Amino acid sequence: SQATNVMEALEAQSKVMLIDEDTSATNFMIRDGRMQKLIAPEKEPITPFSNKVKPLYDDYNVSTILIVGGSG
């Protein structure tokens, strides 16, 4: 899973994570506002990666490059 890949990258002391949004699970990347209102944070089984990007940099000095594609 993507969460496992992040943990392995941290264990390997990687300093940069390259993530392709197109091939990422949506519920891993973000949690939309409506779902945040429906499910209390303490009952949420998945912490979105978007909530972890800054702490990864601040606490572990790990940068994230997110590739976002779009058309139209």
C-alpha positions in Angstrom: 0.0 0.0 0.0 1.0 3.6 -0.3 1.2 4.0 3.5 3.7 1.1 3.6 5.7 2.7 0.8 5.9 5.9 2.8 7.0 4.0 5.9 9.7 2.1 4.0 11.0 5.4 2.5 11.3 6.8 6.0 13.1 3.7 7.2 15.5 4.0 4.3 16.1 7.6 5.3 15.0 9.0 2.0 15.0 12.7 1.8 12.5 13.1 -1.1 9.3 11.3 -2.0 8.0 11.5 -5.5 4.3 10.8 -5.7 2.1 10.6 -8.8 -1.4 11.8 -7.9 -2.8 10.0 -10.9 -2.0 6.6 -9.5 -2.6 7.4 -5.9 -5.6 6.3 -3.9 -7.8 9.4 -3.3 -8.6 8.5 0.3 -4.9 8.2 1.0 -4.1 11.6 -0.5 -7.0 13.8 0.8 -10.2 13.9 2.8 -12.8 16.2 1.4 -14.7 18.7 3.6 -18.0 16.8 3.6 -16.4 13.6 4.8 -14.6 15.5 7.5 -17.9 16.8 8.7 -19.5 13.3 8.7 -16.6 11.4 10.4 -15.0 12.7 13.5 -11.1 12.8 13.3 -10.7 10.3 16.1 -12.9 7.8 14.1 -11.2 8.3 10.8 -9.2 5.2 10.0 -6.9 6.9 7.4 -4.9 10.0 8.0 -4.6 11.7 4.6 -1.1 12.2 3.2 -2.0 15.9 2.7 -2.1 16.2 6.5 1.3 14.6 6.8 3.4 16.5 4.2 4.4 19.4 6.4 5.2 17.2 9.5 7.3 14.9 7.3 9.4 17.9 6.3 9.4 19.6 9.7 10.2 16.5 11.7 12.2 14.3 9.3 13.5 16.8 6.7 11.7 14.8 4.0 10.5 16.7 1.0 7.6 15.7 -1.2 7.2 16.2 -4.9 3.6 15.6 -6.0 3.0 15.1 -9.7 -0.5 16.3 -10.7 -1.8 15.7 -14.2 -4.7 17.4 -15.8 -6.3 17.8 -19.1 -9.0 19.9 -20.6 
